[in-house]
Amino acid sequence: EALGAKTKTLVDGLTQVAKAAGVPFVGDSEGGMFGFFFTQHANDGLPQNYNVVMATNKERFNRFFHGMLDRGVYLAPALYEAGFVSAAHTDADIATTIAAAAEALATA
């Protein structure tokens, strides 16, 4: 339960910084697993199949991925892969990741 709450905090934080940057974004989590997509429009929902995933903004994902990597945050390198939060991640780790995302989105 605590792991799921921590992962939800991460996804909610990523969603908030994307919205603040004006970047169309959707994310979701289940337990310690999470995923996100840079959508084409702000009101696009979570992709439900491969074709919709492949229509998301792959170029922005790539720029964001590298921006996060430059800030020491290692994400899954493909837009359709899941990420994982573990019990070892602290609240400070989550906050640092969200802050890095805010910076990376400025150039994504």
C-alpha positions, 0 to 999 in steps of 0.5 A: 500500500505504501509503495503504491502511494509513493508511486502515485505521488511520483505520477501525480507530480510528473503530471502537475509539472507537465501541466505547468509547462503546458505539455500534453501528458498522461500517466498512470500507476499500479503498485510500484509500476508506472508509465506515462506518455506525451500525448498530442493534445491536453485532453487525450487519455491513456493509450489503450493499444499499441497503435495509439501508443505509437501516435504519442509524441515520441520525439518529446519522450526522447528529449525528456528521457535524455534530459532526465538522464542528464539530471541523474534520473534513469527511466526506461528508454522506450516510450512503451516500457514501464518504470518501477518505484521500489521501497528503497526510494525515499520521499526525497528521491521522488521529490528530486525526480519531480524537480528534475522533470520540471527542468527537463520539460523546459527543453523537451 
